[in-house]
Amino acid sequence: MTVAGVIAEYNPFHRGHAWQLGEIRRRLGADAGIVICMSGNFVQRGDFALLNKHARAEMALEGGADLVLELPTPWACAGAERFAQGGVAALAGAGVVTHLAFGSECGDLELLSAAADVLEDPVYDAGLVRFTGEGMTFAAARQAAAGVLLERRGKGEAVGCLARPNDILAVEYLWALRGTGLRPMALPRIGAAHDSREESEYPSASAVRETLRRGGDWREMLPETSVRILSREIEAGRAPVFLENCQRAVLARLRRMGEEDFLPYDGGNEGLYHRFYSVVHSAVSVEEILQAAKTKRYPLARLRRMLLQSYLGVPQAAQGETPPYLRVLGANGRGRELLGRMRKEASLPVVTKPGHVRRLGAEAQRIFDLEARCTDLYVLACPALEAAGPEREYRVGPVMV
């Protein structure tokens, strides 16, 4: 069976995501399987997911996916490189995935591959050191260093792939794919741009979240199945979840931390933790921390991740580190068939029931216990206090549809 893997957040699952899954089957055939590696309760932008991971897995299954696996927090809340590193490793480790499908602004596999190729050139490494030393952000320095090489190779137009968010992730996916045997499939992003608030037949997830935040009419922005699931979660007091719902808890945690306590979350080890510590002890809100710490060198996305990682006590995954197990969040009939194959073919252990992790090694247990602590903090942001009960991670099994 041909099986496409997709790395996603589905925060929430919207029409653009439904189009993407439909396009995968149009290209690979109606009988192709689709396996999603999805962020858990926290997402890459450094934020709480709008709905808990099991509800979002259900949205994905209702929207065309067959099997949903979890990308644990150390990878889900990391920069693009580690996010891709974890997602690709999980899908490759499943043993049944043949393709990696991903959306990008350009949708051009040749251009994306050209951008990925220069990242292994020693000249690129030297340029990156030079430009970051001149005070550029990592993203700007990478674009500048890669641009020099791409121009020399006659692929100058590919430098744009390191400037747009989905293209950047696509380049990281291609880099992480090397040696896995998975075949890449680049799909164009349709509808509103990433983080756009504009009205569109295919609105962005950011626009949906912002509409919910201000109490607007979000129901026309999502597929019918997503509307049903989100409405149910809102009625139960489990959604929408926003970081500001538990802002005092976040501030309390950060103010108890000493200056050196922030060092593991610095990322680039550039001394940002000094600035972050100082700002934490002068600001009175999360937004004020982010705005005061922001500079040309330290963009908001990096600061949001640092703040969230500090609150959770979870640094991003280390270079080369990959998930030690495959946690199943949900499956349909075809997904259960894939699970049967995975039990024989996967190179990573498959966890369908929380109790099964006890049979695995110390590293798997460490990551699962860490995930359980993160979930206990996540539910504190639920609108209803009765929805914030602890130890949910050990009590909730996969969604089966």
Helices and strands as residue ranges (DSSP letters): E 3-8, H 15-28, E 33-39, E 42-43, E 47-48, H 53-62, E 67-71, H 73-76, H 80-93, E 99-104, H 109-118, H 122-133, H 138-152, G 156-162, H 165-177, E 183-188, H 205-213, G 219-221, H 224-235, G 243-246, H 247-255, G 259-265, H 272-280, H 286-293, H 300-312, E 326-331, H 333-345, E 350-351, G 354-359, H 362-378, G 379-381, G 385-387, G 392-394, E 399-400
